[in-house]
Amino acid sequence: MRKPFADVVLSLCDHNDWFFLTGDLGFMALEEVQSAFGDRFINAGVAEQNMVGVAAGLARESQKVIVYSIAPFCYARPFEQIRNDLCMAKLPVCLVGNGGGYAYGHMGPTHHALEDCAAMNALGVRVLVPAFDDDIQSMLTDLDAPTYLRLGYDARPSGENVSPYAPWREVLPGCNGAIAALGPLAGLAWQAMQGQPEASRPSVWAVCEFSDAAIPARFLDQIKEYPLYVLEEHVAQGGLGMNLAHSLISRGITPTHFIHRPALGYPSGRYGSQAFHRTQCGLDVSSIRTMVTSI
Amino acid sequence: MQSFQNTLQKAKLRLLQLHYEVQSGHIGGNFSCIDALMTLHHCVMGADDRFVLSKGHSAGALYVTLWSLDLLSDDDLQTFTQDNSLLPGHPSGSGIPGLLFATGSLGHGPSLAAGLALAARHKGSEHRVFCLCSDGEWQEGSCWEALTFAIHQRLENLTILIDQNGLQGFGRTVDVISCGDITPRITAFGADVCKVNGHDPKAIVEAISAPSKGTLRIIVLDTVKACSLHFENQLESHYLPLSEVDYMKARKRLEQGDGK
């Protein structure tokens, strides 16, 4: 999603109150942004704590700021700056973490971000996990509070179009429960269920925000007395599954099954590509299909 | 200047009372920077200038400075560190004009101030940005991140003052990190650095007013922890609240002008 993200950012460059800060990342992706933003594009260097503090200072003077790095360096290293400098002052800064989950697979575990959404949610940061390239436009144009944008890869089935952005979207109908998939995993779930009969498959929902209020009534109707599957490339603690379970309990809604597939870390002690790690967690197309048919 | 000296003495007495009444610690670090805070706010800063208290544990000195400018009332000060207050022991960054950020965890202020200065330059604003740090605070790596950033950005509208009293929470800086004077280290990074007596208002004003060298200015304030009090330059002044005996003794000393 780097390229579509850069395209959206380029559309903002004429707004003189937008700054773009990067922690020395963006080679072969942000050059056009750099050129278009001029002195409002700042390579803050390999110094994420300072970058977030500077962003807070800019935002305190009514500037809107995008802070860009790869996901783990974006939220973990400057955690206290996010907490104290951004959140306590409720400043409009968008932290953009490229490559959430296992996206930087071969680079190793230091470059993975498996608990980012929970950490940011806990601080009151608005967490956005686009499922598809087209989602980014809507997410960036409405910046009025600390925000975390977790970029991944659009994995929708080839040739498919998606409906306009909403925090929850049903991307594939079904009559046997529902799959709630966080961000890009919606594309994989869509691929897995696409060829299955509609009468026997669950619907597939792309979930891009954690807000309890955003859960649609149609989704809740679909899981009453039917199975619920939750897929997320994120640890269980504080992730979509736990949040959703809390929401359902609060509403007194009970699905027949609650199948949760989160990121499991490194269960084999081995490392590899994003696809390797997803498979280890049962988050690949084949495993998703098996998960559903086994109920 | 005599008028300011009178105001300064009143502020010191009020600061002493403030900390004694609520039995708040950090009296030493507050008295090492009260001269600079008062000088900055009364003799240097304009209405549009920005200030960041990076050493948030000196909130009491800042609150009293704002009180001396009639920006806080006596009633406000009565709430210091109490329930339902806007004046916690470290600034919250909300509810008080001029307090822009929640500070208290060290090492945040220089970056925040750099962002403010960058925004001012971008908007073509003439206002200046001031930030007050402690010396122990510069053990935080983020300060050096901010320093290299501000130098690279040539933020000449930014002045960082460092209250170098030589004492930190659990020892002397020279014993903790072999750094009795931070000046050479900061100079080596390429900042415009000068060192002055941090208890001399005239010297502080002159240092801030010196012609710009086109980059940020660092002013190392040579200070004494708990300056003017009978227990100055002692580690105990970092955390311990005042006993009644100590309070009366310190008050008498301040009233008699025995302090520096």
Interface residues (C-beta under 8 A of the other chain):
Chain A: F19 D39 R40 I42 A44 G45 A47 Q49 N50 M51 V52 G53 V54 A55 A56 G57 L58 A59 R60 E61 S62 Q63 E80 Q81 N84 D85 M88 A89
Chain B: S92 G93 S94 L100 F101 A102 T103 S105 G107 H108 P110 S111 L112 A113 A114 G115 L116 A117 L118 A119 A120 H122 K123 G141 S142 E145 A146 T148 F149 Q153
